[in-house]
Amino acid sequence: MNLPKIISYEVKTSRTEQRVPVINGVHLHSIYNPFKEAENLIEAQLENLKQKKEVLILGLGFAYHVNSVSEKLQHFHGDNFKIIVIEPNVKVHEDCIAFELIKKKNVTVYSGFESNELYSDLELVHFLLRKPAIIAHPPSFNLYQDYFKSIL
């Protein structure tokens, strides 16, 4: 797998009291207001989300953007939507679950899989063949650029 070596991992608290994972010194969310940052990221995707009920998100972080996408899709499509998130860092995913940060409804997370393992999952392959909207979480994508490029 083309993952960078994890030299340091910690969880900080933002000024608005949300948790923020920091990997190798990279904050995966705003240290000021992760909710606002997620809203801004997803606001740029509104037209895409109105037209597509399925979304592939590259990078989980602590799911602020994932939850924002989920809320928008529910608004546009009711309960008829699907989100798949690919997160290379298992620890981030485990902490996200432990801190109860991700809304599970219609969201599937694949974490810690090599790209060839992902493509052996038929559910994921069929999902990708339906050409979902793709949203890259910028800090995660930058941190794991080679990994995500190998998937795409």
C-alpha positions in Angstrom: 0.0 0.0 0.0 1.3 3.5 -0.8 0.6 5.0 2.6 3.0 7.4 4.2 4.6 6.3 7.3 2.7 7.4 10.4 5.2 9.1 12.6 2.8 10.9 14.8 -0.9 10.6 15.6 -2.9 12.7 18.1 -6.3 14.1 18.6 -6.7 17.8 19.4 -9.7 19.8 20.3 -10.8 22.7 18.0 -11.9 26.1 19.3 -15.5 25.0 18.9 -14.8 21.9 21.0 -14.8 19.3 18.2 -12.1 16.6 18.0 -9.5 16.9 15.2 -7.1 14.1 14.2 -3.6 15.2 13.5 -1.3 12.9 11.5 2.3 13.7 10.9 1.5 17.2 11.9 -1.3 17.5 9.4 -4.7 18.6 10.8 -7.4 16.7 9.0 -10.0 19.4 9.9 -10.0 23.0 10.8 -8.6 23.6 14.3 -11.0 26.5 14.5 -14.4 25.2 13.3 -14.6 21.8 11.6 -18.3 22.1 11.1 -18.0 25.3 9.1 -15.1 23.9 7.1 -17.3 20.8 6.2 -20.2 23.0 5.2 -18.0 25.1 2.9 -16.5 22.0 1.3 -20.0 20.5 0.6 -21.6 23.8 -0.4 -19.3 23.6 -3.5 -20.8 20.2 -4.3 -24.5 21.0 -4.0 -25.4 20.7 -7.7 -23.6 17.4 -7.9 -25.4 16.1 -4.8 -28.8 17.2 -6.2 -28.2 15.0 -9.3 -26.5 12.0 -7.8 -27.8 9.8 -5.0 -24.5 7.9 -4.6 -21.3 9.5 -3.4 -17.7 8.2 -3.0 -15.7 10.2 -0.4 -12.0 9.9 -0.3 -10.9 10.4 3.3 -12.9 10.0 6.5 -11.1 12.2 9.0 -13.6 12.6 11.8 -16.6 12.6 9.4 -17.7 16.2 9.7 -17.8 16.4 5.8 -19.3 12.9 5.6 -22.2 13.9 7.9 -22.7 17.1 5.9 -23.0 15.1 2.7 -25.4 12.7 4.4 -27.6 15.6 5.5 -27.7 17.1 2.0 -28.4 13.8 0.3 -31.2 13.1 2.8 -32.6 16.6 2.0 -32.5 16.0 -1.7 -33.3 12.2 -2.0 -34.9 11.2 1.3 -33.5 7.9 2.5 -32.7 6.7 -1.0 -28.9 7.5 -1.1 -25.6 5.7 -0.5 -22.2 7.0 0.7 -19.0 5.0 0.5 -16.0 6.4 2.2 -12.4 5.1 1.6 -10.0 5.8 4.5 -6.6 4.3 4.5 -5.8 4.9 8.2 -7.5 2.3 10.4 -6.8 4.3 13.6 -8.7 7.3 12.3 -11.7 5.1 11.5 -11.6 3.4 14.9 -11.4 6.7 16.7 -14.2 8.1 14.6 -16.4 5.2 15.7 -15.2 5.3 19.3 -16.0 9.0 19.6 -19.4 8.3 17.9 -18.7 11.0 15.2 -20.1 9.2 12.1 -23.8 8.9 11.3 -24.1 5.3 10.1 -27.2 5.8 8.0 -26.5 4.7 4.4 -22.7 5.1 5.0 -20.2 2.4 4.4 -16.5 2.9 5.3 -13.7 0.9 3.9 -10.5 1.4 6.0 -7.0 0.0 5.8 -7.6 -1.9 2.5 -5.1 -2.0 -0.3 -6.5 -0.9 -3.7 -6.5 -4.5 -5.1 -8.5 -5.6 -2.0 -11.0 -2.9 -2.6 -11.6 -4.0 -6.1 -12.3 -7.6 -5.0 -15.4 -6.3 -3.1 -18.3 -6.7 -5.6 -20.6 -4.3 -3.8 -17.9 -1.6 -4.1 -17.2 -2.4 -7.8 -21.0 -2.2 -8.7 -21.2 1.1 -6.8 -18.3 2.5 -8.8 -19.8 1.3 -12.1 -22.8 3.4 -11.3 -20.5 6.5 -11.5 -21.1 8.1 -8.1 -20.2 11.7 -7.4 -16.7 11.8 -6.0 -15.6 14.1 -3.2 -12.0 14.2 -2.0 -11.5 15.4 1.6 -8.6 17.8 0.8 -6.3 17.1 3.9 -6.8 13.4 3.6 -6.3 13.3 -0.1 -3.1 15.4 0.2 -1.8 13.1 3.0 -2.5 9.9 1.1 -2.2 11.1 -2.5 -0.5 8.1 -3.9 -2.9 5.7 -2.3 -6.0 7.5 -3.6 -4.4 7.9 -7.1 -3.8 4.1 -7.1 -7.5 3.6 -6.5 -8.7 6.1 -9.1 
